[in-house]
């Protein structure tokens, strides 16, 4: 018999509150997955660091309001939903939990 159950996502500590300035991003590695962590409007959001257009590094993009602009071609994504503002593409999102001034991402 084959075990087909998928491993449940778990929380991983990725930063401390205060390490990422408001309106900025940081790229973290969780088990080989590159994740862009954003600090926007007193909250933290996590997206895949890979733009679906041509693989640009979203964590290096400009953050404005609640959106990140891919530094390669300017594609714009909502940091909370991962939705492409002008199209149908989306970027995978990750749950963020802040507890005791520590930031965790569920992967």
Rosetta blueprint (number, residue, H / E / L):
1 X L
2 X L
3 X L
4 X L
5 X L
6 X L
7 X L
8 X L
9 X L
10 X L
11 X E
12 X E
13 X E
14 X E
15 X E
16 X E
17 X L
18 X L
19 X L
20 X L
21 X L
22 X L
23 X L
24 X L
25 X E
26 X E
27 X E
28 X E
29 X E
30 X E
31 X L
32 X L
33 X E
34 X E
35 X E
36 X E
37 X E
38 X E
39 X E
40 X E
41 X L
42 X L
43 X E
44 X E
45 X E
46 X E
47 X E
48 X E
49 X L
50 X E
51 X L
52 X L
53 X L
54 X L
55 X L
56 X L
57 X E
58 X H
59 X H
60 X H
61 X L
62 X E
63 X E
64 X E
65 X L
66 X L
67 X E
68 X E
69 X E
70 X L
71 X L
72 X L
73 X L
74 X L
75 X L
76 X E
77 X E
78 X E
79 X L
80 X L
81 X L
82 X L
83 X E
84 X E
85 X L
86 X L
87 X L
88 X L
89 X L
90 X E
91 X L
92 X L
93 X E
94 X E
95 X L
96 X E
97 X E
98 X E
99 X E
100 X L
101 X L
102 X E
103 X E
104 X E
105 X E
106 X E
107 X L
